[in-house]
């Protein structure tokens, strides 16, 4: 043993000695844990096996709700905490039972709680670390409920179950899972899943307000919105007839088109016309949670899983130099759902040409593709009127702006109205047609400059080093 290792061992021994002395000092007057567990179970706790059940961090509130409901159905429960500082957090239930009482370790303590969201405006106080003493089918059980602590290597929350007759545990866990789905705080909500900082399997839930859009708020080519809506909600309305005819319920919709044309806006409309449906939104880094989203959607059907910018994970494999595990997960998620699963996948992309053909090669993956194109002149007029509601712009000014804004998107029209109002506020007067025209001039100039930079960038002037914009590929000089 070298000197450095010897110093570490000595320091660690002194630290542990201090801990033991402190535990002993703090243990005066505390209630020991083992006698309580033995009285409840009727047998020595150390003689019983512990069954572990992991819970998705995204469903931890559901587990708390289900445990409370299950206890209510089977005679109630007693809650007790475990003392012992952070040592209890690092210890399994079996380790706590094995060491309880030794040197005053793991006495009865307070139950730990955490507050978690259950909706856009609601929260629930859940048990983050505590023991539940209850009965199931007449058999006493002890359940240790603990949340995740990824910073200490525990990425998933879990339940650890100790039963006087371990044969009852599978039925207990089956009923628990059923209640988690039946009484889920996610059911009928619009939620976004996001991965957490620690660990790929960790995650969090954000509850979103369900949009209140109507068909009049969505400007698309004739027939497109009705076709997409029918494919999403029509299957749900006629699920009994489809099932009786042996037809599958799972389905996929792809919305594709240039950025800013209204794909996300269309998705928001689909959320609005699907009240009571659970909607799970994945985008960016959260796309890695597609398998978890699919499993959750199956448990909470009818459900919709939204994959925004799906080309990030579903690029054609012939265009990629390496494997794409997230693509395989997406395909597995689509294929893994049973035919009777009332689950729809809605995918959006700016680049449909890059998508993996396998996404559309099997029923129940993507069976409807709808283009959300750049708006034509009539659509631009309708967009201007939509976003100018309540603003004092004349119909003639709105129509002229639509004619001049050829090649722009729906988001351009929305931003145009904001810029016009901002210009008027800057000038200190109510919005007028002149402000609309001025804002359009500015936005078209900004757009032109950005287009020139994207298509090759500025060319250098050899005389003096000043930068000037030269002719660009695909654009007329000038």
Protein Blocks (a to p, Z undefined) as FASTA:
>chain_A
ZZklmmmmmmmmmmmmmmmmmmmmmmgopacfklmmmmmnopafklpccddddddfklmm
mmmmmmmmmmmmnopaaddddehijmlmmpcfklmmmmgopaoiaiadddddddddfbfk
bccdddfbdcddddeehiacddddddddfknopabgcdddddfblklmmmmmmmmmmmmm
mmockgopacdddddfeojkbccdddddddfbdfklpccdehklmmmmmmmmmmmmmmmm
mmmnopafbdcdddeddehilmmmmmmmmmmmmghiacdddehjllmmmmmmmmmmmmmg
ccddddehkllmmgcfklpcbdcfklmmmmmmmmmpcfklccddddddfblmlpcfklmm
cghiafbdcddddddfklmmmmmmmmmgoiacdfklmmmmmmmmgoiafklmmmmmmmmm
mmmmmnopacdfklmmmmmmmmmmmmmmmmmmmnnpaaddfehopacddddehiaeZZ
